[in-house]
């Protein structure tokens, strides 16, 4: 069994997380969960509720975070990014009262949440002169990107080719030509190496985020001698990687 706590890390209605804490006398390792939905406000953290509950029953403390998304009132283009930093940093404020072990923090993100999870890992060696984003104060042991958007420019191009109004442009305020610096600062493939263990799990049948994004990312990460493992799953589509009833989820749990 586990206990559930809704905890705000900021004043906005979307600046909160749901902590599920196993009933254990010892501090529990933490898995931070970041949901997808192409950063849009019509999708929320409930997407990750089934896997949050599954992992809590396995003995992990799960911190399923919400963040300000496209369609909500933002302080600036970097609001979503600062929210995920603030959300994970807030673990420092609750570590004593909720018995969590911050020496063992894993970040797991799905789809656009995979993008944010990998981007968070890049912040572990971010320049101190970088003033666009808040400082990450929590060490990250491992990142799992499940069908993650590893390359923002490539994702924008794919949407353009399909005639889709890209949410990548909405996230960053414009196209790669308009804001090249923003794309370089926020696209995981541009920020390698991280020096953090990364596992990329992607289904071959994914129609939302093509598996090639993870394949290309893995190749570049390996060339830069980063710690990355790629798992490509046949007969698996976009949402099966976060379905506790699927065979794909067993592979995710093994990777954790």
Secondary structure, 3 states (H helix, E strand, C coil): CEEEEEEECCCCCCCEEEEEEECCCCCEEEEEEECCCCCECCCCHHHHHHHHHHHHHCCCEEEEECCCCECCCCCCCCHHHHHHHHHHHCHHHHCCCCCEEEEEEEEEEECHHHHHHHHHHHHHHCCCCCCCCCCCCCCCCEEEEECCCCCHHHHHHHHHHHCCCCHHHHHHCCCCCCCHHHHHHHCHHHHCCCCCEEEEEEECCCCCCCCHHHHHHHHHHHHCCCCEEEEEECCCCCCHHHCCCCHHHHHHHHHC
